[in-house]
């Protein structure tokens, strides 16, 4: 999941560099949610 978050982060950086702010914002939002999901699942797996 972290690999996907990193991929979307890189897409957001590239899109932002080329001026596609809509794509950059959307990719950054997806990356943020993937990181949050990863952290939640990591904490749950450590507790169980």
C-alpha positions in Angstrom: 0.0 0.0 0.0 2.9 2.3 0.7 4.1 1.7 -2.9 0.8 2.9 -4.3 0.9 5.9 -2.0 4.4 6.8 -3.2 3.3 6.3 -6.8 0.4 8.7 -6.4 2.7 11.2 -4.6 5.1 11.1 -7.6 2.2 11.5 -10.0 1.1 14.5 -8.0 4.6 16.0 -8.1 4.9 15.5 -11.8 1.4 16.8 -12.5 2.1 19.8 -10.3 5.3 20.6 -12.2 3.5 20.6 -15.5 0.7 22.8 -14.2 -2.1 20.2 -14.0 -3.2 21.3 -10.5 -6.5 19.3 -10.6 -4.7 16.0 -11.3 -2.0 16.9 -8.7 -4.6 17.6 -6.0 -6.6 14.4 -6.8 -3.4 12.3 -6.8 -2.3 13.9 -3.5 -5.7 13.1 -1.9 -5.5 9.5 -3.0 -1.9 9.2 -1.6 -3.0 10.7 1.7 -5.8 8.3 2.1 -3.6 5.3 1.2 -1.1 6.3 3.9 -3.9 6.7 6.5 -5.3 3.3 5.5 -1.8 1.8 5.8 -1.2 3.3 9.2 -4.6 2.1 10.5 -4.0 -1.4 9.2 -0.5 -1.4 10.7 -1.8 -0.5 14.1 -4.5 -3.0 14.0 -2.1 -5.8 13.0 0.3 -4.8 15.8 -2.5 -5.0 18.4 -3.8 -8.4 17.2 
